[in-house]
Structures are given as C-alpha cells and as structure tokens.
Amino acid sequence: MKYVLPIAAMLLSGFLTLMMVVFTLAGMANARPEQLRTLELWVGGFILVYVGSMVASIVLLRKGRFGNAILVALAPAMVMCLLVLVVGM
C-alpha cells in the first residue's frame, strides 16, 4: 500500500510529460529550421528530465524512502507546470 502514491506520482508525471511532448510537436508544424532545432531540444529535455526523475524515484523506492520518492516523481510535473505558466503568459 505504501507504493500506491509514488506510482501514482510517476504516472501523473508521465502523462504530463507526454502532454508537453505532444503540444511541442504540434507547434513544430510551421516552424523554421532554427525553431525546429530548439523545439527538438525542448522535447529531448522533457524526456530526459522525466526519465532521470523516474530512475531516481525507483532507486528511492528500493531504499524505502517513500516520501522522497513521491517528491522526486512529482518534480517533472512541477517543472512543466511552471513552464506552462511562465512561457504561456
């Protein structure tokens, strides 16, 4: 039962990462070549942050640090929400 919240946090971050990747790919339709490169780097950054967070969260789960695992699993979600707020405004 202790694993439910960390796994839910990982799934939430995964869905938010997928959403950000899809929205970024949708914005690439009419972009110039230099903008395409920038957007590709953004997509790579989103995926890299998510994968790094999931690896760290799983390691923390294996060590029995459930609270820290939840915080690390939610880190990409918080970063992406801040990006939407800052860049979207």
PyMOL commands that set and color helices and strands:
alter all, ss='L'
color gray80, all
select helices_A, chain A and resi 4-26+33-63+66-88
alter helices_A, ss='H'
color red, helices_A
deselect
rebuild
show_as cartoon
